[in-house]
Structures are given as C-alpha cells and as structure tokens.
C-alpha cells in the first residue's frame, strides 16, 4: 500500500520529494473505497472532457471552412424505421467531397434515403441543407462561414463548455458527499485538484477554438 500524504505543515508537504511519483488515486487515502470513488470520478470527468473535445473539433472544422465528411459526424439515422435504434451515418451511407465545397452522401440502400435526409435535418447543423439528387444520392453545398457564423459557433461552444464544467462539478460534489470528506483532508483536496484539472482542460479547449476562429 502506498504511503499516505500528510498535511501537518506546509514544510513537511514540500519536503516529500517522492510524493509526485505516487498516483493521485493511491495518495488520497488508505481506504479502498476512497480510491475506488476517485477512479470513478476521474473516469466520469475524463469522459465529459473528451466529449467536449470532440464537439469542439467539429466546430473548428466548420469555423475553418474546410469541407470534410466529419461535418456530418453528429448525424444519426433511424435506418429502416427503427426509431429506438438510430445508427451513425457512415453505417448506412458513404460521404464524399466534391469540388472542395460540396458533400455527397450516397446511401447503400435506397430505402434509407428518406431516413438519412431526415437525420441530417434533425442534427440541426448550421448551413447544412440536404438536396436530394436521385434515389440514392444527397448533395449538400457548404457555404463559406461568415464572421457571424464563426461567432455563433464560439457562442455555442461556450455554452457547452459551461455545461461540461457543471457536469464536472456535480461529479466532484457527489464524490465528496458520498465519502463525507471534510475540508482540508487529503481526500477533499485531491478531489478538488481532480475537478480543477479537468475544468482547466475545458477552458484550454475553448481558448484554442477562440484563437483558431479569430474570436476574442
């Protein structure tokens, strides 16, 4: 079992030069339950951050004006009328790029064309308007993003960033409440650091989006 950190004094804490070599989840307590809860909270926070990272990656693509199949990544399709089991677009169709400014969606089975078309509309992607070309093909012209469109993407990303921060804070609060950890205990401080670290990562992702899109 890894040695516990102590907070008897700031001087002692600083003197423990080897403590950074011990994983935080093992530092927080001798209690197996506390370490398990830390691991659980860490996983939930990491999942929230990675979800946000992927959403922002899509925003960056749209803000840059690059036309790639990834623009349709959020689309879900109720193939063959299965409303309870929607699938990703790439499972029922191919997505290509034509002339650098148009997406071409070709369904594997023409019976799914209407469902694909509806899935694209339901995704509510900015400036994405499907146009049926034939029984198996949908074309989607992609206009160059305006300043207003880029700003709208950043505003949306800011809203989603706050939602992600709230989710991280809720996970933190639930872990503290479950363990009954008091302030200034090792457990309390380590869970706080975990939350702060993940929130800082969300802030970093948002900052990079603002920089790449030219927004302040």
C-alpha positions as CSV (number, residue, x, y, z in Angstrom):
1,X,0.0,0.0,0.0
2,X,1.3,3.4,-0.9
3,X,2.2,5.8,1.9
4,X,-0.3,8.5,2.8
5,X,0.4,12.1,2.3
6,X,0.1,14.2,5.4
7,X,-0.7,17.9,5.7
8,X,0.8,18.5,9.2
9,X,2.6,21.5,7.8
10,X,3.4,23.2,4.5
11,X,7.1,22.5,5.2
12,X,6.6,18.8,5.5
13,X,4.4,18.7,2.5
14,X,7.1,20.3,0.4
15,X,9.8,18.1,1.8
16,X,8.2,14.9,0.4
17,X,10.0,14.9,-2.9
18,X,8.8,11.4,-3.8
19,X,5.1,12.1,-3.4
20,X,4.7,13.1,-7.1
21,X,5.8,9.6,-8.1
22,X,2.7,8.1,-6.4
23,X,-0.5,8.1,-8.5
24,X,-3.0,10.6,-7.0
25,X,-5.7,7.8,-6.7
26,X,-3.3,6.0,-4.4
27,X,-2.2,9.1,-2.4
28,X,-5.7,10.1,-1.4
29,X,-6.4,7.6,1.3
30,X,-5.7,4.2,2.8
31,X,-9.3,3.4,2.2
32,X,-10.0,1.2,-0.8
33,X,-13.4,2.8,-1.1
34,X,-11.9,6.3,-1.4
35,X,-9.5,5.2,-4.1
36,X,-12.4,3.4,-6.0
37,X,-14.5,6.6,-5.8
38,X,-11.6,8.7,-7.0
39,X,-11.1,6.4,-10.0
40,X,-14.9,6.5,-10.8
41,X,-14.9,10.3,-10.6
42,X,-11.8,10.6,-12.7
43,X,-13.4,8.4,-15.4
44,X,-16.6,10.5,-15.5
45,X,-14.8,13.8,-15.7
46,X,-12.5,12.5,-18.4
47,X,-15.5,11.3,-20.4
48,X,-17.1,14.7,-20.1
49,X,-13.9,16.5,-21.3
50,X,-13.4,14.1,-24.2
51,X,-17.0,14.6,-25.3
52,X,-16.5,18.3,-25.3
53,X,-13.2,18.0,-27.1
54,X,-14.9,16.1,-30.0
55,X,-17.7,18.6,-30.2
56,X,-15.3,21.5,-30.4
57,X,-13.2,19.7,-33.1
58,X,-16.4,19.7,-35.2
59,X,-16.8,23.4,-34.5
60,X,-13.3,24.1,-35.5
61,X,-13.8,22.3,-38.8
62,X,-16.9,24.3,-39.6
63,X,-15.3,27.6,-38.5
64,X,-12.3,27.0,-40.7
65,X,-14.4,26.5,-43.8
66,X,-12.9,23.1,-44.5
67,X,-15.3,20.7,-46.2
68,X,-14.9,17.2,-44.8
69,X,-17.1,14.2,-44.2
70,X,-16.6,15.0,-40.4
71,X,-19.1,17.8,-40.8
72,X,-21.8,15.2,-40.7
73,X,-20.4,13.2,-37.8
74,X,-23.3,14.2,-35.4
75,X,-25.9,12.8,-37.8
76,X,-27.9,9.8,-36.6
77,X,-30.2,7.8,-38.8
78,X,-33.3,5.8,-38.0
79,X,-32.5,3.2,-40.6
80,X,-35.4,1.1,-41.8
81,X,-37.7,3.0,-39.5
82,X,-36.0,1.8,-36.3
83,X,-36.6,4.8,-34.1
84,X,-35.3,3.1,-31.0
85,X,-32.0,2.2,-32.5
86,X,-30.5,5.1,-34.6
87,X,-27.2,4.5,-36.2
88,X,-24.3,6.7,-37.4
89,X,-24.5,8.0,-40.9
90,X,-21.4,6.1,-42.0
91,X,-23.2,2.8,-41.2
92,X,-25.8,3.3,-43.9
93,X,-24.0,5.6,-46.4
94,X,-20.7,7.0,-47.7
95,X,-19.9,10.7,-47.5
96,X,-17.6,12.2,-50.1
97,X,-16.4,15.7,-51.0
98,X,-16.9,17.2,-54.5
99,X,-15.1,20.3,-55.8
100,X,-14.0,21.2,-52.2
101,X,-17.3,22.8,-51.4
102,X,-20.0,20.1,-51.6
103,X,-20.7,16.9,-49.6
104,X,-22.1,13.9,-51.5
105,X,-24.0,11.4,-49.4
106,X,-24.7,8.0,-51.1
107,X,-26.8,5.5,-49.3
108,X,-26.1,1.8,-49.5
109,X,-29.9,1.0,-49.7
110,X,-32.2,3.5,-51.4
111,X,-34.9,2.5,-48.8
112,X,-32.9,4.5,-46.3
113,X,-32.6,7.7,-48.3
114,X,-35.6,9.4,-46.6
115,X,-34.3,8.4,-43.2
116,X,-30.8,9.8,-44.0
117,X,-32.3,13.0,-45.2
118,X,-34.4,13.3,-42.0
119,X,-31.4,12.5,-39.9
120,X,-29.4,15.3,-41.5
121,X,-32.2,17.8,-40.8
122,X,-32.7,16.5,-37.2
123,X,-29.0,17.1,-36.5
124,X,-29.7,20.8,-36.9
125,X,-26.2,21.6,-38.3
126,X,-25.6,25.2,-39.3
127,X,-25.8,25.8,-43.0
128,X,-26.4,22.1,-43.7
129,X,-29.3,21.7,-46.2
130,X,-29.6,18.4,-47.9
131,X,-30.7,18.3,-51.5
132,X,-31.9,15.0,-53.0
133,X,-30.2,14.3,-56.3
134,X,-31.5,10.8,-57.1
135,X,-32.9,7.7,-55.4
136,X,-29.6,7.1,-53.6
137,X,-27.7,10.4,-53.5
138,X,-28.0,13.6,-51.5
139,X,-25.8,16.6,-52.2
140,X,-25.1,19.3,-49.6
141,X,-23.5,22.6,-50.7
142,X,-21.3,24.1,-48.0
143,X,-21.1,27.9,-48.0
144,X,-18.0,29.6,-46.6
145,X,-18.6,30.5,-43.0
146,X,-19.3,34.2,-42.3
147,X,-17.9,36.1,-39.3
148,X,-21.4,35.8,-37.8
149,X,-21.4,32.0,-38.3
150,X,-18.0,31.6,-36.7
151,X,-19.1,33.7,-33.7
152,X,-22.2,31.7,-33.4
153,X,-20.1,28.5,-33.2
154,X,-18.0,30.0,-30.4
155,X,-21.1,31.1,-28.5
156,X,-22.4,27.5,-28.8
157,X,-19.0,26.2,-27.7
158,X,-19.0,28.5,-24.7
159,X,-22.5,27.2,-23.6
160,X,-21.4,23.6,-24.0
161,X,-18.2,24.4,-22.0
162,X,-20.2,25.7,-19.1
163,X,-22.5,22.6,-19.3
164,X,-19.3,20.4,-19.1
165,X,-17.9,22.4,-16.2
166,X,-21.2,21.9,-14.4
167,X,-21.1,18.2,-15.0
168,X,-17.6,18.0,-13.6
169,X,-18.6,20.0,-10.5
170,X,-21.6,17.7,-9.9
171,X,-19.3,14.7,-10.1
172,X,-16.9,16.3,-7.7
173,X,-19.7,17.2,-5.3
174,X,-21.3,13.8,-5.4
175,X,-17.9,12.1,-4.6
176,X,-17.3,14.5,-1.7
177,X,-20.8,13.9,-0.3
178,X,-20.6,10.1,-0.7
179,X,-17.3,9.9,1.2
180,X,-18.2,12.6,3.7
181,X,-14.8,14.2,3.3
182,X,-14.2,17.3,5.3
183,X,-12.3,20.4,4.1
184,X,-8.5,20.3,4.4
185,X,-8.5,16.5,4.4
186,X,-6.3,14.7,1.9
187,X,-9.3,13.3,0.1
188,X,-11.1,16.6,-0.2
189,X,-8.0,18.3,-1.6
190,X,-7.3,15.6,-4.1
191,X,-10.9,15.5,-5.4
192,X,-10.7,19.3,-5.7
193,X,-7.5,19.1,-7.7
194,X,-9.1,16.5,-10.0
195,X,-12.0,18.7,-10.7
196,X,-9.8,21.8,-11.2
197,X,-7.6,19.9,-13.6
198,X,-10.5,18.8,-15.8
199,X,-12.1,22.2,-15.8
200,X,-8.8,23.8,-16.8
201,X,-8.7,21.4,-19.7
202,X,-12.2,22.5,-20.8
203,X,-11.0,26.1,-20.6
204,X,-8.0,25.3,-22.7
205,X,-10.1,23.6,-25.4
206,X,-12.4,26.6,-25.6
207,X,-9.5,29.1,-25.7
208,X,-7.9,27.2,-28.6
209,X,-11.2,27.3,-30.5
210,X,-11.5,31.1,-30.0
211,X,-7.9,31.5,-31.2
212,X,-8.4,29.4,-34.3
213,X,-11.7,31.1,-35.2
214,X,-10.4,34.6,-34.7
215,X,-12.9,35.3,-31.9
216,X,-12.0,37.2,-28.8
